[in-house]
Amino acid sequence: MIEALVPAILEQKITGVEARRVWRRLVLRFGERAPGPSGLFVPPAPDLLARQPYYSFHPVGIERRRAELIRAACERTAWLERAAELPREVA
């Protein structure tokens, strides 16, 4: 879910090319290496992005307003993912 949501937020004020560049930097900074020898990275977990202060997004090219929006969206996404794992009776 977050793999589509964050790039959509990024594309709101900049060109698609620049948004992909910023997304790549974000994944390299906060993501984890994928298993195997390929050197690929997986996108960061929503709860990790939600915990970041807005200024930690600046080095990858995201200004405060979009950083706050990404953090808020990730906070809600993390909550939804945790809720989806609950038993039906509890949820």
C-alpha positions as CSV (number, residue, x, y, z in Angstrom):
1,M,0.0,0.0,0.0
2,I,2.7,2.5,1.0
3,E,4.6,1.7,-2.2
4,A,1.9,3.4,-4.2
5,L,0.8,6.1,-1.7
6,V,4.1,7.8,-1.0
7,P,5.1,8.1,-4.7
8,A,1.6,9.6,-5.4
9,I,2.2,12.2,-2.7
10,L,5.6,13.0,-4.1
11,E,4.2,13.5,-7.6
12,Q,1.8,16.2,-6.5
13,K,4.2,19.2,-6.8
14,I,7.1,18.0,-8.9
15,T,7.6,16.2,-12.2
16,G,7.3,12.4,-12.5
17,V,11.0,12.1,-13.2
18,E,11.9,14.1,-10.1
19,A,9.4,12.2,-8.0
20,R,10.9,8.9,-9.0
21,R,14.4,10.2,-8.1
22,V,13.2,11.4,-4.7
23,W,11.4,8.0,-4.1
24,R,14.6,6.2,-4.9
25,R,16.6,8.3,-2.5
26,L,13.9,7.7,0.2
27,V,14.1,4.0,-0.3
28,L,17.9,4.0,-0.2
29,R,17.9,6.1,3.0
30,F,15.1,4.4,5.0
31,G,14.6,1.0,3.3
32,E,16.4,-2.3,3.8
33,R,18.4,-4.4,1.5
34,A,16.4,-7.1,-0.1
35,P,17.5,-10.7,0.5
36,G,20.0,-12.1,-2.1
37,P,23.0,-10.8,-3.9
38,S,21.2,-8.4,-6.2
39,G,21.7,-5.2,-4.2
40,L,18.1,-4.3,-4.3
41,F,16.2,-2.4,-1.6
42,V,12.7,-2.9,-0.2
43,P,10.6,0.2,0.6
44,P,10.6,1.4,4.2
45,A,7.9,0.2,6.5
46,P,5.1,2.7,7.1
47,D,5.7,2.8,10.9
48,L,9.4,3.7,10.3
49,L,8.5,6.6,8.1
50,A,5.7,7.7,10.5
51,R,8.3,7.9,13.3
52,Q,10.7,10.1,11.4
53,P,10.9,13.9,12.2
54,Y,10.0,16.0,9.1
55,Y,13.5,17.3,8.8
56,S,14.9,13.8,8.2
57,F,13.2,13.9,4.8
58,H,15.0,17.1,3.7
59,P,18.2,15.3,2.5
60,V,16.3,13.3,0.0
61,G,14.5,16.3,-1.4
62,I,11.2,16.4,0.4
63,E,10.0,19.6,2.0
64,R,8.2,19.9,5.3
65,R,4.6,20.0,4.0
66,R,5.0,16.8,2.0
67,A,7.0,15.2,4.7
68,E,4.2,15.8,7.2
69,L,1.7,14.4,4.8
70,I,3.8,11.3,4.2
71,R,4.2,10.8,7.9
72,A,0.5,11.1,8.5
73,A,-0.4,8.7,5.7
74,C,2.2,6.2,7.0
75,E,0.8,6.5,10.5
76,R,-2.6,5.6,9.3
77,T,-1.3,2.9,7.0
78,A,0.6,1.3,9.8
79,W,-2.5,1.3,12.0
80,L,-4.5,-0.3,9.2
81,E,-1.9,-3.0,8.6
82,R,-1.9,-3.8,12.4
83,A,-5.7,-3.9,12.4
84,A,-5.8,-6.2,9.5
85,E,-3.8,-8.8,11.5
86,L,-6.2,-8.8,14.4
87,P,-8.7,-11.6,14.8
88,R,-12.1,-10.7,13.3
89,E,-13.8,-10.6,16.7
90,V,-11.2,-8.1,18.0
91,A,-11.2,-5.9,14.9
